[in-house]
Amino acid sequence: MIRVATGHDAAACHAIYAPVVETSAITFETGLPGDEAMRERILTRMQTYPWLIWEEDGQVLAYAYCGRFRERAAYDWIAETSIYVHENARRRGIARRLYGTLLEVMNLQHINQAVGVITLPGDTSVALHESMGFEPAGVWRDAGYKLGRWWDVGVWQKTLHTPPADPQPMRAFPTLIGTPELHAVLEAGAA
């Protein structure tokens, strides 16, 4: 099932995230944040943006969220996306379904652009993004130093809908919680 995250998901999300921090450059975070910091991240992000959970038999197997791309108000309609899948749940189509649901929720928020930032080469992430309609939008050379080397970062962008000339304000995620439209998107993503 796909559902909205709560603070109680912090430990499960941290358990998925920890090996990625410790053994890869997928994230440039170099130290484990811990369960309490993860809880704060979830609750803070969800004041404006979605944080979604893929759960099976009471176990969190993946999570996806988006967040503010840049601070200026003119950027309100673009958001950066992230997804993490438990290492034992990969290659089952979970990422594609959960990520697709996240993009649909962003569309409900009137966000018109999604941006994925990928440490290169990042073949798996690149393949996921491109299979979902993201297009390459540029590369930041030697953008981060981790695990004893410099890494390039690629940016992929997807238009969720054509931006109107006079856009509606971006809807904060809490205004969607409990609505039939959000329920329908979550149900469709899990089906």
TAPEKA-V237857 format. One record per residue. N is the residue number from 0. SS is DSSP state (H for helix, E for strand, L for the rest). BURIAL is I if it has 24 or more other ideal C-beta (glycine too) atoms within 12 Angstrom, else O. Layout:
n->N ss->SS burial->BURIAL
n->N ss->SS burial->BURIAL
This chain:
n->0 ss->L burial->I
n->1 ss->E burial->I
n->2 ss->E burial->I
n->3 ss->E burial->I
n->4 ss->L burial->I
n->5 ss->L burial->O
n->6 ss->H burial->O
n->7 ss->H burial->O
n->8 ss->H burial->I
n->9 ss->H burial->I
n->10 ss->H burial->O
n->11 ss->H burial->I
n->12 ss->H burial->I
n->13 ss->H burial->I
n->14 ss->H burial->I
n->15 ss->H burial->I
n->16 ss->H burial->I
n->17 ss->H burial->I
n->18 ss->H burial->O
n->19 ss->H burial->I
n->20 ss->H burial->I
n->21 ss->H burial->O
n->22 ss->H burial->O
n->23 ss->L burial->O
n->24 ss->L burial->I
n->25 ss->L burial->I
n->26 ss->L burial->I
n->27 ss->L burial->O
n->28 ss->L burial->I
n->29 ss->L burial->O
n->30 ss->L burial->O
n->31 ss->L burial->O
n->32 ss->L burial->I
n->33 ss->L burial->O
n->34 ss->H burial->O
n->35 ss->H burial->O
n->36 ss->H burial->O
n->37 ss->H burial->I
n->38 ss->H burial->I
n->39 ss->H burial->O
n->40 ss->H burial->I
n->41 ss->H burial->I
n->42 ss->H burial->I
n->43 ss->H burial->O
n->44 ss->H burial->I
n->45 ss->L burial->I
n->46 ss->L burial->O
n->47 ss->L burial->I
n->48 ss->L burial->I
n->49 ss->L burial->I
n->50 ss->E burial->I
n->51 ss->E burial->I
n->52 ss->E burial->I
n->53 ss->E burial->I
n->54 ss->E burial->I
n->55 ss->E burial->O
n->56 ss->L burial->O
n->57 ss->L burial->O
n->58 ss->E burial->O
n->59 ss->E burial->I
n->60 ss->E burial->I
n->61 ss->E burial->I
n->62 ss->E burial->I
n->63 ss->E burial->I
n->64 ss->E burial->I
n->65 ss->E burial->I
n->66 ss->E burial->I
n->67 ss->E burial->I
n->68 ss->L burial->I
n->69 ss->L burial->O
n->70 ss->L burial->O
n->71 ss->L burial->O
n->72 ss->H burial->O
n->73 ss->H burial->O
n->74 ss->H burial->O
n->75 ss->L burial->I
n->76 ss->L burial->I
n->77 ss->E burial->I
n->78 ss->E burial->I
n->79 ss->E burial->I
n->80 ss->E burial->I
n->81 ss->E burial->I
n->82 ss->E burial->I
n->83 ss->E burial->I
n->84 ss->E burial->I
n->85 ss->L burial->I
n->86 ss->H burial->O
n->87 ss->H burial->O
n->88 ss->H burial->I
n->89 ss->L burial->O
n->90 ss->L burial->O
n->91 ss->L burial->O
n->92 ss->L burial->O
n->93 ss->H burial->I
n->94 ss->H burial->I
n->95 ss->H burial->I
n->96 ss->H burial->I
n->97 ss->H burial->I
n->98 ss->H burial->I
n->99 ss->H burial->I
n->100 ss->H burial->I
n->101 ss->H burial->I
n->102 ss->H burial->I
n->103 ss->H burial->I
n->104 ss->H burial->I
n->105 ss->H burial->I
n->106 ss->H burial->I
n->107 ss->H burial->I
n->108 ss->L burial->I
n->109 ss->L burial->I
n->110 ss->L burial->I
n->111 ss->L burial->I
n->112 ss->E burial->I
n->113 ss->E burial->I
n->114 ss->E burial->I
n->115 ss->E burial->I
n->116 ss->E burial->I
n->117 ss->E burial->I
n->118 ss->E burial->I
n->119 ss->L burial->I
n->120 ss->L burial->O
n->121 ss->L burial->I
n->122 ss->H burial->O
n->123 ss->H burial->O
n->124 ss->H burial->I
n->125 ss->H burial->I
n->126 ss->H burial->O
n->127 ss->H burial->I
n->128 ss->H burial->I
n->129 ss->H burial->O
n->130 ss->H burial->O
n->131 ss->L burial->I
n->132 ss->L burial->O
n->133 ss->L burial->I
n->134 ss->E burial->O
n->135 ss->E burial->O
n->136 ss->E burial->I
n->137 ss->E burial->O
n->138 ss->E burial->O
n->139 ss->E burial->O
n->140 ss->E burial->O
n->141 ss->E burial->O
n->142 ss->E burial->O
n->143 ss->E burial->O
n->144 ss->E burial->O
n->145 ss->E burial->O
n->146 ss->L burial->O
n->147 ss->L burial->O
n->148 ss->E burial->O
n->149 ss->E burial->O
n->150 ss->E burial->I
n->151 ss->E burial->O
n->152 ss->E burial->I
n->153 ss->E burial->I
n->154 ss->E burial->I
n->155 ss->E burial->I
n->156 ss->E burial->I
n->157 ss->E burial->I
n->158 ss->E burial->O
n->159 ss->L burial->I
n->160 ss->L burial->O
n->161 ss->L burial->O
n->162 ss->L burial->O
n->163 ss->L burial->O
n->164 ss->L burial->O
n->165 ss->L burial->O
n->166 ss->L burial->O
n->167 ss->L burial->O
n->168 ss->L burial->O
n->169 ss->L burial->I
n->170 ss->L burial->I
n->171 ss->L burial->O
n->172 ss->H burial->I
n->173 ss->H burial->O
n->174 ss->H burial->O
n->175 ss->L burial->I
n->176 ss->L burial->I
n->177 ss->L burial->O
n->178 ss->L burial->O
n->179 ss->H burial->O
n->180 ss->H burial->O
n->181 ss->H burial->I
n->182 ss->H burial->O
n->183 ss->H burial->O
n->184 ss->H burial->I
n->185 ss->H burial->I
n->186 ss->H burial->O
n->187 ss->H burial->O
n->188 ss->H burial->I
n->189 ss->H burial->I
n->190 ss->L burial->O
